[in-house]
Amino acid sequence: MAGAGMCVALLAVAMVFAGVVLGDRYRPRLVGAPIDVPNADNDEGLQRALHFAIAEYNKASNDMYSSRVVRIISAKRQIVSGIKYMMEVEIGRTTCPKPAADLQSCAFHDAPQMAKHTICNFVVYTVPWLNKIELLASDCQ
């Protein structure tokens, strides 16, 4: 009997060691955990969420010029009762006064006193099948 207990203990130690050596590569993802969005510039759902977040940012901003995304720094997606997008983006002030109809056609200011770049963290919750979208968090520095 003592031999069986020793075998179980050795097997447990071996499994822990294998887990440490093999690392995250073979570890299953947690269901519902946030995951990175690969190729964020071409992800349709992420782009819709980002477009919404920027529109909300521009509505709330006191700046007379519209801002738009310079680059996506990081983006994650989490499946909840809908989809939650967590994005860190760099935004810049454009030459278009508010409200701008087509932000993508607006050039960024080049004059140093007018050019303003900001890093923002947005969290957008969307339920596509209900046509619902909501900005849960907007933090810009």
Disulfide bonds with the S-S distance in Angstrom:
Cys96-Cys106 2.05
Cys120-Cys140 2.08
